[in-house]
Amino acid sequence: MGPDEENRSWPSWLKPLLRESFFVQCRIHADSHKSECNMYCLDCMSGAICPLCLAYHKDHRSIQIRRSSYHDVIRVKEIQKVLDVTGVQTYVINSARVVFLNQRPPPRPGKAVSNTCVVCNRSLLDSFRFFSLGCKIIGTSGNFARMRKGKMQVAGSSESEEYFSSNSGHKNHRGRDKQPRSFRLSTPQKKIKVSRN
């Protein structure tokens, strides 16, 4: 599957939506108290719009973007009308089920979790594969699948092969011979006094 085929598998408005900056002031309605751009017209794809701009998009499909912890989310009820969100982790925020638009920074290392996003490694409930819509786009692309397959093949080589091939007579990045690694006991050995009689 080439890049053109992968792009055809998603609606044309999805990638521009994920790149858009929301919750900025509308340039047209800057003097109004409802000028925060938290809407997106799926038909025009002309950027984030405010609720007052919706009058210019009367017969168009539009969706509202919301915020959760400074990250953009969308209600599942709205987005599932126009996009399959199967496999994307849902969250309940202000009594509405939502999905995140984009991946978030990786979490701090913590407890071991059994299921993580295949793209950003955030912890997920067992029935989900992706943290956000953006993760789903990346994770279902042919390029990502090929990249992951390559990493898994490299990770499958044994550690002993890596140790011996990297330390036996090879030079490091400065051109010097690598010294074989030695192992040292972590606790000092007790000295035994031998008395001669």
C-alpha positions in Angstrom: 0.0 0.0 0.0 1.5 3.3 -1.1 1.2 6.7 0.6 -1.6 7.7 -1.8 -3.6 4.5 -0.9 -3.0 5.1 2.9 -4.3 8.7 2.6 -7.4 7.5 0.8 -8.3 5.2 3.7 -8.9 8.3 5.9 -11.3 11.2 5.3 -9.6 14.1 3.6 -10.5 16.4 6.6 -8.9 14.2 9.3 -5.2 15.0 9.0 -5.8 18.8 8.6 -8.1 18.6 11.7 -5.3 16.9 13.8 -2.8 19.6 12.7 -5.1 22.5 13.6 -4.6 24.8 16.6 -7.9 25.3 18.5 -8.9 27.6 21.3 -7.3 30.7 19.7 -9.3 34.0 19.2 -11.2 34.3 16.0 -9.8 37.0 13.8 -13.3 37.9 12.4 -15.2 38.0 15.7 -12.4 39.2 18.0 -14.7 41.7 19.7 -17.3 39.1 20.7 -17.2 37.1 24.0 -17.8 33.9 22.0 -14.8 34.2 19.7 -12.9 31.2 20.8 -12.2 28.9 17.8 -13.4 25.5 19.0 -15.3 24.3 15.9 -14.1 22.7 12.7 -16.0 22.5 9.4 -15.4 19.0 7.8 -16.5 20.2 4.4 -14.5 23.4 4.1 -11.4 22.3 6.0 -10.5 26.0 6.3 -9.2 25.9 9.9 -10.6 26.3 13.3 -13.7 28.5 13.5 -15.7 30.1 16.3 -19.4 29.4 17.0 -20.3 32.7 15.3 -18.5 31.6 12.1 -20.9 28.6 11.9 -23.5 30.9 10.2 -21.2 30.8 7.1 -21.2 27.0 7.3 -24.9 26.5 7.7 -25.4 23.3 5.6 -21.9 21.9 6.3 -20.8 19.1 8.7 -19.1 20.6 11.7 -17.7 19.3 14.9 -16.9 20.9 18.3 -13.5 20.4 19.9 -13.3 20.4 23.7 -10.4 20.6 26.1 -9.2 18.2 28.8 -6.0 19.0 30.7 -4.9 21.4 28.0 -5.3 18.7 25.3 -7.9 18.7 22.5 -10.7 16.0 22.7 -13.9 15.3 20.8 -17.1 13.7 21.9 -17.4 10.1 20.7 -21.1 10.7 19.9 -20.1 13.4 17.4 -17.0 11.9 15.7 -18.4 8.4 15.3 -21.0 9.7 12.9 -18.2 10.5 10.4 -15.3 8.3 11.5 -14.6 4.8 12.8 -13.0 5.2 16.2 -12.7 1.5 16.9 -9.6 0.7 18.9 -9.1 4.2 20.3 -9.2 4.6 24.1 -12.3 6.5 25.2 -12.5 8.6 28.4 -15.4 10.1 30.3 -14.9 13.8 30.9 -17.7 16.0 32.3 -20.1 13.0 31.9 -19.4 12.7 28.1 -17.4 10.0 26.4 -14.5 11.5 24.5 -11.3 10.6 22.5 -8.1 12.6 22.3 -7.2 14.1 18.9 -3.4 13.7 19.2 -0.9 11.8 21.2 0.3 13.3 24.5 3.8 13.4 25.9 4.9 10.0 27.1 4.1 9.4 30.8 6.7 9.1 33.5 7.9 5.5 34.0 5.8 3.9 36.7 3.8 0.8 37.4 4.0 -2.0 34.9 0.9 -2.1 32.7 -0.3 -4.9 30.6 -1.6 -2.9 27.6 -0.1 0.2 26.0 -0.7 2.2 22.8 1.3 0.8 19.9 2.4 4.3 18.9 3.0 6.4 22.1 3.2 3.7 24.8 0.6 5.3 27.1 -1.3 2.8 29.2 -4.7 1.7 27.9 -7.5 -0.5 29.0 -7.2 -4.0 27.5 -9.7 -3.6 24.7 -8.0 -0.6 23.1 -4.9 -0.4 20.8 -4.5 3.4 20.4 -4.4 6.4 22.7 -5.7 9.0 20.2 -7.0 9.5 16.7 -3.6 10.6 15.6 -2.1 7.4 17.1 -4.6 5.3 15.1 -3.6 7.0 11.8 0.1 6.4 12.5 -0.4 2.9 13.9 -2.5 1.7 11.0 -0.2 3.0 8.3 1.9 0.6 6.2 5.1 2.5 7.0 4.5 2.1 10.8 3.9 -1.6 10.4 7.1 -2.1 8.3 9.1 0.0 10.8 7.8 -2.1 13.8 8.4 -5.3 12.0 12.0 -4.2 11.4 12.5 -3.3 15.0 11.1 -6.6 16.2 13.5 -8.5 14.0 16.5 -6.6 15.3 15.3 -7.0 18.9 15.0 -10.8 18.3 18.7 -11.3 18.1 20.3 -12.8 21.2 22.2 -10.6 23.7 25.2 -12.9 23.6 25.6 -12.4 19.9 25.4 -8.7 20.3 28.0 -8.8 23.1 30.5 -10.9 21.2 30.1 -9.2 17.9 30.4 -5.7 19.4 33.4 -6.4 21.6 35.8 -8.7 19.7 38.4 -6.7 17.9 36.1 -3.9 16.7 37.0 -0.2 17.0 34.8 2.4 18.6 33.7 5.7 17.0 37.1 7.3 17.8 39.0 4.5 16.0 40.4 3.0 19.2 40.2 -0.7 19.9 37.3 -1.6 22.3 38.4 -3.1 25.5 36.6 -6.3 26.5 34.2 -5.7 29.4 35.2 -7.1 32.7 32.9 -8.0 35.6 33.7 -6.9 39.1 31.9 -8.1 42.2 29.8 -5.5 43.8 30.9 -6.2 47.3 34.5 -6.3 48.3 35.9 -9.7 49.2 36.9 -10.3 52.8 40.6 -10.6 53.2 41.6 -13.7 55.0 44.7 -13.7 57.2 46.7 -16.8 57.0 48.9 -17.4 59.9 52.0 -19.5 59.6 53.0 -21.6 62.5 
